[in-house]
Structures are given as structure tokens and as C-alpha cells.
Amino acid sequence: MTRLLKRREVLSAAPAIAAAGCLRRVAFAAPTEPLQVRDLGMGLLLIAGAGANVVALGGSSGTLLVDGGEATRSADVLKLVAERTGGRRVEVLFNTNWRDEHVGSNAALGAAGAKIMAHENTKLWLGADFVVEWEDRVHRPLPAEALPNTTFYTSGTLDFGGRRVDYSYLPRAHTDGDVAVTFPDANVVAASGVVAVGSYPIIDYVTGGWIGGLEAATKTLLASTDKATRIVPAQGPICGRADLEAQLALCTTMRERVAEAYRKGMSFKAFAATEPTKEFDAQRGDPQQFLKLLYKGAFAHVRELGSII
């Protein structure tokens, strides 16, 4: 896990802040729309409407899931998966990062004996008390049975019922535990929160994300895909290489601009006043949260920002 010193500082301050009534444990509003299913072919399903997109691979003896949606939608997701896969048991669940909208089925599937796979950093965050200050939110540890029980530090390959499934670690991007899961025979990539389409990406600096890491992760995804690859983001519809290229342009431009702001000694207020995202706003919307995460998250990586500094 990255930025451990900062995390300890935040945690040490949490009791006093909470006592003052400034921090609270806030649950995301439960999605109310019906779940939507898209058949991707070759045994793959995309389930939308659960808080984050869920990808399911049905095999001859069981099912593999990439993410599980919000806890409030877990029962609906698992019921739908069972209906569409002939009631086959979920044997493997990937957590592509630690955030709530991805790990809501951990408790049910962990109790049922599923293999829950994640990067080691994701398990560490899920097992910890910590504060995400930009959300004004306290996160509590998951029960032991809901924690990932199979972790890794690098990329790898899994054989699932004769089907190859690749998982790629994308360091310090959206978080410090991001994983993309690829189904090579179907040319489908579940890219999770690393890819944002039609909105600005979330760079969670509290748990290790930053603009340079997101830029590098986007390059990695581009290098491993082609024009026919279908990319499943955490939110929204399936996208392709053109969306990755657009995100790379955003990341490179903003890394350079925040580096220039630091070189000039600009405050966040002064940086935001320059409208640094103006050519991207029409496509991606309100940039204010993105700018705050960008500016604060990049500060710990001044030496990595390049020759501008």
C-alpha cells in the first residue's frame, strides 16, 4: 500500500474529527433501477445497474465474477447470475479494487466458499479502518470471511474450466490495488475504475492513486488491446480503444499542467482559476472534484512529474 505515512496521520486524527461531528460513515444511495444484462458471447455476461458493472463467465461446472456490485444489490446480482448460468456455483470472484461498489458480494460469496481474488493492497484496505477525506467518509473493515482469500502482487493468468483469464495489476492509478481482468478468447477486458467514459476519472490519492499512475495504466491497457477489444469500465457502457486514447490525452495533458502549476508555486485556487480542463469539460462534465484529486494527489509525486519540475 502506498502513502502509509499519510494514512497513519489521517487515522490518528480521525477520533478527534469524528468527535467533533465532522466525519461520518455514509452509505452510497442504493441503486433502484432494474439490473440490465448484456450477452457478450462465449459465456460472458455484463450486468449493469448494481453500482458498478459486473462481468460473469459461466463455465461447465461453475461461474467466475469480476466484481460484485454494491452490497444492497448483491442478492439481486447473484440471483440473476444463477438464473443465467443454470444455477452454477460462483467459484471465483475478482475484486478489481477496494471500493464499496465493487466488493458488495464478498460477504455472501466468501461465506459460500468462493475464491475471492484481489491485489494484496486491496485486501489490506478492506481489512482496515481508514478515512477518505475527500469524501468525508470513514471506512470500516469487512468481516474476515468477506476479505479476499487469494491475493497477488503482480499480473498473472488463471485457468477457469479450460478458459484462460488474465489479470493485470495497474499500479497507483485509480487506487493502489487496481486490476484489469481480460478474457483473451472473447477479446473483452473488465477495466474497472481505471477507465472513465463521459466523466472525469476518480483519482483516489488517499489509497494510492495519482495522475501519473493513471496515465501509465492507460498506456498499459492500450498496449494490450486492439481495435476490436471491448472494454468494460466500472460505470457506463462498453467502450473501446478510442476511449482509452482520449483518456490518455487527458492524463498526459493534466499531468503536464499540474506540474507547471507546482513549478510556478500556484495554489489550488489559482490553478483551478486557469480552467486547466476546459477542452475536456464538454465531454466529461464538471471538473471540480477531478481537479481537487489531481492537485492534491500529485503533490506526493513531484519528483515523478517529469522535466517540467
C-alpha positions in Angstrom: 0.0 0.0 0.0 1.3 3.4 -0.8 1.4 6.6 1.2 1.4 4.8 4.6 2.7 7.8 6.5 -0.2 9.9 5.2 -2.7 7.2 6.1 -1.4 6.9 9.6 -1.7 10.7 10.0 -5.3 10.6 8.8 -6.2 7.7 11.1 -4.6 9.3 14.1 -6.7 12.4 13.6 -9.9 10.5 12.9 -11.2 10.1 16.5 -10.9 13.8 17.3 -12.5 14.8 14.0 -15.3 12.3 14.4 -16.0 13.5 17.9 -16.4 17.0 16.6 -19.1 15.7 14.3 -17.2 16.4 11.1 -16.8 12.8 9.9 -19.5 10.2 9.3 -19.9 6.8 7.8 -22.1 7.4 4.8 -23.5 4.7 2.7 -23.9 5.2 -1.0 -27.5 5.6 -2.1 -28.7 2.2 -3.2 -29.3 1.9 -7.0 -33.0 1.4 -7.6 -33.1 0.8 -11.4 -33.5 -2.8 -12.6 -30.4 -4.8 -13.3 -29.6 -4.9 -17.0 -27.9 -7.9 -18.7 -26.0 -7.9 -22.0 -24.8 -11.2 -23.5 -21.2 -10.6 -24.6 -20.9 -14.1 -26.2 -18.7 -17.0 -25.4 -20.3 -17.4 -22.0 -19.7 -13.8 -20.9 -22.4 -11.6 -19.4 -22.3 -7.9 -18.5 -24.6 -6.9 -15.6 -25.2 -3.2 -15.2 -27.2 -1.3 -12.5 -25.6 -2.8 -9.4 -23.4 0.2 -8.5 -20.5 -1.0 -10.7 -20.5 -3.2 -13.8 -20.3 -6.9 -13.1 -18.9 -9.4 -15.6 -19.8 -13.1 -15.3 -18.2 -16.0 -17.1 -20.2 -19.2 -17.0 -18.2 -22.4 -17.2 -19.1 -26.1 -17.3 -19.0 -26.5 -13.6 -19.1 -23.0 -12.1 -19.1 -19.3 -12.6 -16.4 -16.6 -12.4 -17.4 -13.0 -11.5 -15.4 -9.8 -11.9 -16.7 -7.5 -9.1 -20.0 -7.9 -7.2 -21.7 -4.6 -7.2 -23.0 -2.8 -4.1 -23.9 -4.9 -1.0 -27.5 -3.6 -1.4 -27.7 -5.2 -4.8 -25.7 -8.4 -4.1 -28.7 -10.7 -3.7 -30.2 -9.4 -7.0 -26.9 -9.8 -8.8 -26.3 -13.3 -7.5 -29.9 -14.4 -8.3 -29.6 -13.1 -11.8 -26.2 -14.8 -12.3 -27.6 -18.1 -11.1 -30.6 -17.8 -13.4 -28.4 -17.0 -16.4 -25.8 -19.7 -15.7 -28.1 -22.6 -14.9 -27.6 -22.3 -11.1 -23.9 -23.0 -11.3 -21.9 -22.1 -8.1 -19.8 -18.9 -8.2 -16.3 -20.3 -7.7 -14.2 -17.2 -8.3 -14.8 -13.6 -7.6 -12.3 -10.8 -8.6 -12.2 -7.6 -6.6 -10.7 -5.1 -9.1 -10.3 -2.5 -6.3 -11.4 -2.0 -2.7 -14.3 0.5 -3.2 -17.8 -0.5 -2.0 -19.5 -0.7 -5.4 -17.0 -3.5 -6.3 -17.0 -5.6 -3.2 -20.6 -5.9 -2.2 -20.9 -9.6 -2.9 -17.8 -10.5 -0.9 -19.7 -11.5 2.2 -22.2 -13.8 0.6 -19.6 -15.5 -1.7 -16.9 -15.7 0.9 -19.3 -17.4 3.3 -20.2 -19.8 0.4 -16.6 -20.8 0.0 -15.7 -18.9 -3.2 -12.2 -17.9 -4.0 -12.0 -14.1 -3.7 -9.0 -12.8 -5.7 -7.5 -9.3 -5.4 -4.3 -7.5 -5.2 -2.8 -7.6 -1.8 -3.2 -3.8 -1.3 -7.0 -4.2 -1.9 -7.2 -6.8 0.9 -5.2 -4.5 3.2 -7.6 -1.6 2.6 -10.7 -3.8 3.0 -9.3 -5.0 6.4 -8.6 -1.6 7.8 -10.2 1.4 9.4 -9.4 4.5 7.3 -10.7 7.9 6.3 -11.2 9.0 2.7 -11.0 12.7 3.4 -12.2 14.0 0.0 -15.4 12.0 0.6 -15.6 13.0 4.3 -16.1 9.3 4.9 -14.9 6.6 7.4 -14.4 3.1 6.1 -14.7 0.1 8.4 -13.0 -3.3 7.9 -15.0 -6.0 6.3 -15.6 -9.2 8.3 -12.9 -11.8 7.9 -15.0 -14.1 5.7 -15.6 -11.2 3.3 -11.9 -10.4 2.7 -10.1 -11.6 -0.4 -8.6 -15.0 0.4 -6.3 -15.3 -2.6 -4.0 -12.3 -3.2 -1.2 -11.4 -5.6 1.3 -8.7 -6.1 1.8 -8.8 -9.9 -0.1 -9.8 -13.0 -1.0 -13.4 -13.7 -3.1 -16.0 -15.5 -5.9 -18.2 -14.3 -7.3 -21.4 -16.0 -11.0 -21.4 -15.4 -12.6 -24.6 -16.8 -10.2 -24.6 -19.8 -10.7 -20.8 -20.4 -7.7 -18.5 -20.0 -8.3 -15.5 -17.8 -5.6 -12.9 -17.4 -5.4 -10.4 -14.6 -3.2 -7.3 -14.8 -2.0 -5.1 -11.9 -2.2 -1.4 -12.8 -0.2 0.3 -10.0 -1.2 3.6 -8.4 -3.9 4.6 -10.9 -7.5 4.9 -9.6 -6.2 3.3 -6.3 -3.0 1.3 -5.5 -4.7 -2.1 -6.0 -6.4 -1.7 -9.4 -6.7 -4.9 -11.5 -7.9 -5.3 -15.1 -9.3 -8.8 -15.9 -9.0 -10.0 -19.6 -10.8 -12.8 -21.4 -8.5 -13.2 -24.4 -10.6 -15.6 -26.4 -13.6 -13.2 -26.3 -11.3 -10.1 -26.6 -13.0 -8.5 -23.6 -11.3 -6.5 -20.8 -13.0 -5.6 -17.5 -11.0 -2.5 -16.7 -12.9 -1.4 -13.6 -12.4 2.1 -12.2 -9.2 2.7 -14.2 -11.3 3.7 -17.2 -13.8 6.6 -17.2 -16.0 7.3 -20.2 -18.1 10.5 -20.4 -16.9 11.7 -17.0 -13.7 12.5 -15.2 -11.8 9.6 -13.6 -11.6 9.3 -9.8 -8.0 9.5 -8.6 -8.2 8.3 -5.0 -5.0 9.7 -3.6 -5.8 8.5 -0.1 -5.4 4.9 -1.3 -2.6 5.5 -3.7 -4.0 6.8 -6.9 -2.4 9.7 -8.9 -2.4 11.1 -12.4 0.9 9.6 -13.4 -0.2 6.2 -12.4 -3.5 6.6 -14.3 -1.6 7.7 -17.3 0.7 4.6 -17.1 -2.3 2.3 -16.6 -4.0 3.7 -19.6 -0.9 3.1 -21.7 -0.7 -0.5 -20.5 -4.3 -1.1 -21.5 -3.7 0.4 -24.9 -0.7 -1.8 -25.4 -2.7 -4.9 -24.6 -5.8 -4.2 -26.7 -6.7 -3.8 -30.4 -9.5 -2.1 -32.4 -11.9 -5.0 -31.7 -11.4 -5.2 -28.0 -14.5 -4.5 -25.9 -13.6 -2.7 -22.7 -15.9 -2.7 -19.7 -15.5 0.3 -17.4 -16.7 0.4 -13.8 -19.5 2.8 -14.9 -21.3 3.2 -18.1 -21.4 1.3 -21.4 -18.8 -0.8 -23.1 -16.1 1.3 -24.8 -13.0 0.7 -27.0 -9.5 1.9 -27.9 -10.7 5.4 -28.9 -11.9 6.0 -25.4 -8.5 4.8 -24.0 -6.8 7.2 -26.4 -9.0 10.0 -25.2 -8.2 9.2 -21.6 -4.5 9.1 -22.3 -4.7 12.5 -23.9 -6.5 13.8 -20.7 -4.0 12.2 -18.4 -0.9 13.5 -20.2 -2.2 17.0 -20.6 -3.3 17.2 -16.9 0.0 15.7 -15.6 1.9 18.4 -17.5 -0.4 21.2 -16.4 -0.4 20.3 -12.7 3.4 20.0 -12.9 3.6 23.5 -14.4 1.3 24.8 -11.6 3.7 23.4 -9.0 6.7 24.9 -10.7 5.0 28.3 -10.6 4.0 27.8 -6.9 0.3 28.1 -7.7 -2.3 27.4 -5.0 -5.2 25.1 -5.9 -7.5 28.1 -6.2 -5.1 29.8 -8.7 -4.7 26.5 -10.6 -8.4 25.9 -10.9 -8.9 29.6 -12.0 -6.9 28.9 -15.1 -9.6 26.4 -16.3 -7.0 23.7 -17.0 -9.6 21.2 -18.2 -11.6 23.5 -20.4 -11.1 21.5 -23.7 -12.3 18.3 -21.9 -15.3 19.7 -20.0 -17.9 19.4 -22.8 -17.4 15.7 -23.0 -16.7 14.9 -19.3 -18.7 17.4 -17.3 -17.9 19.3 -14.1 -14.2 19.1 -13.4 -14.1 20.4 -9.8 -13.7 17.1 -8.0 -11.2 15.8 -10.6 -9.1 19.0 -10.2 -9.0 18.6 -6.4 -8.0 15.0 -6.6 -5.4 15.7 -9.3 -3.8 18.6 -7.5 -3.6 17.0 -4.0 -2.7 13.6 -5.3 0.2 14.7 -7.5 1.9 16.6 -4.6 3.4 13.4 -3.3 4.9 12.6 -6.7 6.6 15.9 -7.5 9.9 14.0 -8.4 8.0 11.8 -10.8 6.2 14.6 -12.7 8.9 14.9 -15.3 11.3 17.5 -16.7 8.9 20.4 -16.1 9.6 20.5 -12.4 
